[in-house]
Amino acid sequence: MSFLLLIIFTACDAFCYLRTSVHLKITNQLGSGLDLTIHCKSKDEDLGVHVVHFDGDYTMDFCSNAWGTTQYFCGMTWSGKLHWFDIFVARRDSFRCGNCTWRILPRGPCMTYTIGESKEYKCYNWNGEVL
């Protein structure tokens, strides 16, 4: 019986049972020939280091917790300089970010998301300061 419950809870966890599923796409828009090295993590999970070529994408899929405290930050390096940004903060992003695209520009990351039938854009400076 306990083995069956373990299988059920594991399967439910895989589908974000009682939590919000989040899909983020991060696109390198730094400029032709510039590679983006990205390292994202949360309090509980390190997603590793990835190199994204110009116009290429890196995707993240995870479940936001039920308490609204999920947060992922990314260190991003190009041309020898490190920048960082909180790429997902549940209180800021949950209502608009089931499926979001972040364009990484030299001046900062810009989020594209859909509300109803309209596409919305919001850009930030590095370290989370709103433009």
Long-range contacts (C-beta under 8 A, 24 or more apart in sequence): 13-63, 16-63, 16-64, 18-66, 19-63, 19-64, 19-65, 19-66, 20-63, 20-64, 20-94, 20-98, 21-61, 21-63, 21-64, 21-98, 22-60, 22-61, 22-62, 22-63, 22-64, 22-70, 22-88, 22-93, 22-97, 22-98, 22-100, 23-59, 23-60, 23-61, 23-98, 23-99, 23-100, 24-59, 24-60, 24-61, 24-87, 24-88, 24-97, 24-100, 24-101, 24-102, 25-57, 25-58, 25-59, 25-100, 25-101, 25-102, 26-52, 26-57, 26-58, 26-59, 26-60, 26-74, 26-87, 26-101, 26-102, 26-104, 27-52, 27-55, 27-56, 27-57, 27-101, 27-102, 27-103, 27-104, 28-52, 28-53, 28-54, 28-55, 28-56, 28-57, 28-104, 29-54, 29-55, 29-103, 29-104, 29-105, 30-54, 30-78, 30-104, 30-105, 30-106, 31-106, 34-78, 34-79, 35-78, 36-76, 36-77, 36-78, 36-104, 37-76, 37-77, 37-78, 38-74, 38-75, 38-76, 38-77, 39-74, 39-75, 39-76, 40-72, 40-73, 40-74, 40-75, 40-87, 41-72, 41-73, 41-74, 42-70, 42-71, 42-72, 42-73, 43-71, 47-72, 60-87, 60-88, 64-88, 64-90, 64-94, 65-90, 68-94, 76-104, 83-126, 83-127, 84-126, 84-127, 85-109, 85-124, 85-126, 85-127, 85-128, 86-128, 96-120, 107-131
